Amino acid sequence: MSPRPQLSERPAKEVPRSARRTSRFTAKRVTIAALSAVVVLGGGGYVAYKAVGNAGKPPVDPFTMEDFGKLASGDLAAPDPETDALKEAAVQKYRAELLKKGRGGKVKDLDWVEVKKQAPGGNGFPPVNFPPGSDPSPGSNKATAKAMLAAFGFGADQWGCLERLWQKESGWNERAMNRYSGAYGIPQSLPGSKMASAGSDWQTNAATQIKWGLGYIKGRYGTPCGAWGHSQSVGWY
């Protein structure tokens, strides 16, 4: 009997060329590469952490009418004359200041909203600090909203209207507050605490604000384009 060959003498098993090419793109390596790119481009550790968390979230299931009811604190389509009057007054005050400053050549100094350094409270909610290291990301907020459209029954054709609507309202900034009415957040809820029906973290979480805002739009205007059309007509929605 011939002696058993040593390990070094065993012929190496040939790995198919296609397998060698594929092995470079494992899920782990792709994730590491993506996170590295985020950090290099300036996103920092916090953004990288949020990116991993968002990537791992399951698709949003379609909302039921009961869900919509909770988001709008009951009746989604119910008129709210008092709040509407506050919105109208805010628009008129803004236009008056715009006209006044325009005469003095200072229009550029006038902004519809201010970015808060601390999240406002109201209706039993105390003001809260924003998470350390966090920073508003309009691009990420838009991506979140776009991903939620289908869950609310909105088609891709509604995206353009929603993007313009919330750009006008808040610049897609979850920390934005209207200088004239006190409306808060990406969808400019008035008061901001209405968004608590979508989550207790409404003061700081952009996704919670977006969730409430889409529910409000669906109940009050039917579609983002319906809300945008109303906003274009009277200055608020």
Solvent accessible surface area in square Angstrom, and as a share of the most:
residue,aa,sasa,rsa
1,M,241,1.08
2,S,92,0.59
3,P,123,0.77
4,R,198,0.72
5,P,72,0.46
6,Q,120,0.53
7,L,141,0.70
8,S,108,0.69
9,E,113,0.51
10,R,133,0.49
11,P,128,0.80
12,A,101,0.78
13,K,186,0.79
14,E,138,0.62
15,V,73,0.42
16,P,84,0.53
17,R,164,0.60
18,S,64,0.41
19,A,45,0.35
20,R,103,0.38
21,R,126,0.46
22,T,95,0.55
23,S,62,0.40
24,R,141,0.52
25,F,147,0.61
26,T,60,0.35
27,A,86,0.67
28,K,149,0.63
29,R,138,0.51
30,V,81,0.47
31,T,66,0.38
32,I,95,0.48
33,A,62,0.48
34,A,54,0.42
35,L,52,0.26
36,S,55,0.35
37,A,48,0.37
38,V,40,0.23
39,V,81,0.46
40,V,124,0.71
41,L,153,0.76
42,G,64,0.62
43,G,28,0.26
44,G,28,0.27
45,G,58,0.56
46,Y,70,0.27
47,V,63,0.36
48,A,12,0.09
49,Y,159,0.60
50,K,84,0.35
51,A,41,0.32
52,V,73,0.42
53,G,39,0.38
54,N,76,0.39
55,A,88,0.69
56,G,65,0.62
57,K,126,0.53
58,P,108,0.68
59,P,123,0.77
60,V,69,0.40
61,D,108,0.56
62,P,105,0.66
63,F,39,0.16
64,T,79,0.46
65,M,133,0.60
66,E,120,0.54
67,D,48,0.25
68,F,6,0.03
69,G,16,0.15
70,K,122,0.52
71,L,4,0.02
72,A,25,0.19
73,S,85,0.55
74,G,47,0.46
75,D,97,0.50
76,L,16,0.08
77,A,68,0.53
78,A,42,0.33
79,P,106,0.67
80,D,44,0.23
81,P,101,0.63
82,E,132,0.59
83,T,15,0.08
84,D,22,0.11
85,A,62,0.48
86,L,92,0.46
87,K,27,0.12
88,E,61,0.27
89,A,59,0.46
90,A,5,0.04
91,V,3,0.02
92,Q,85,0.38
93,K,110,0.47
94,Y,47,0.18
95,R,113,0.41
96,A,59,0.46
97,E,54,0.24
98,L,62,0.31
99,L,105,0.52
100,K,151,0.64
101,K,71,0.30
102,G,34,0.32
103,R,189,0.69
104,G,53,0.51
105,G,67,0.65
106,K,123,0.52
107,V,65,0.38
108,K,200,0.85
109,D,106,0.55
110,L,23,0.12
111,D,75,0.39
112,W,38,0.13
113,V,19,0.11
114,E,59,0.27
115,V,87,0.50
116,K,54,0.23
117,K,193,0.82
118,Q,84,0.37
119,A,0,0.00
120,P,25,0.16
121,G,26,0.25
122,G,34,0.33
123,N,119,0.61
124,G,82,0.79
125,F,63,0.26
126,P,90,0.56
127,P,79,0.50
128,V,50,0.28
129,N,115,0.59
130,F,22,0.09
131,P,56,0.35
132,P,131,0.82
133,G,66,0.64
134,S,21,0.14
135,D,108,0.56
136,P,25,0.16
137,S,45,0.29
138,P,57,0.36
139,G,51,0.49
140,S,58,0.37
141,N,11,0.06
142,K,51,0.22
143,A,62,0.48
144,T,40,0.23
145,A,0,0.00
146,K,110,0.47
147,A,74,0.57
148,M,22,0.10
149,L,7,0.03
150,A,80,0.62
151,A,6,0.04
152,F,2,0.01
153,G,64,0.61
154,F,12,0.05
155,G,37,0.36
156,A,91,0.71
157,D,112,0.58
158,Q,23,0.10
159,W,33,0.12
160,G,26,0.25
161,C,14,0.08
162,L,0,0.00
163,E,54,0.24
164,R,119,0.44
165,L,0,0.00
166,W,0,0.00
167,Q,94,0.42
168,K,77,0.32
169,E,10,0.05
170,S,5,0.03
171,G,24,0.23
172,W,0,0.00
173,N,22,0.11
174,E,17,0.08
175,R,31,0.11
176,A,0,0.00
177,M,32,0.14
178,N,7,0.04
179,R,124,0.45
180,Y,39,0.15
181,S,31,0.20
182,G,30,0.28
183,A,7,0.05
184,Y,1,0.01
185,G,0,0.00
186,I,0,0.00
187,P,2,0.01
188,Q,11,0.05
189,S,1,0.01
190,L,13,0.07
191,P,60,0.38
192,G,8,0.07
193,S,11,0.07
194,K,69,0.29
195,M,0,0.00
196,A,31,0.24
197,S,41,0.26
198,A,15,0.12
199,G,22,0.21
200,S,93,0.60
201,D,62,0.32
202,W,1,0.00
203,Q,9,0.04
204,T,33,0.19
205,N,52,0.27
206,A,16,0.12
207,A,30,0.23
208,T,13,0.08
209,Q,0,0.00
210,I,0,0.00
211,K,60,0.25
212,W,11,0.04
213,G,0,0.00
214,L,0,0.00
215,G,0,0.00
216,Y,31,0.12
217,I,0,0.00
218,K,58,0.25
219,G,15,0.14
220,R,59,0.21
221,Y,43,0.16
222,G,35,0.34
223,T,51,0.29
224,P,0,0.00
225,C,44,0.26
226,G,32,0.30
227,A,0,0.00
228,W,42,0.15
229,G,39,0.37
230,H,59,0.26
231,S,1,0.01
232,Q,115,0.51
233,S,88,0.57
234,V,49,0.28
235,G,9,0.09
236,W,32,0.11
237,Y,8,0.03
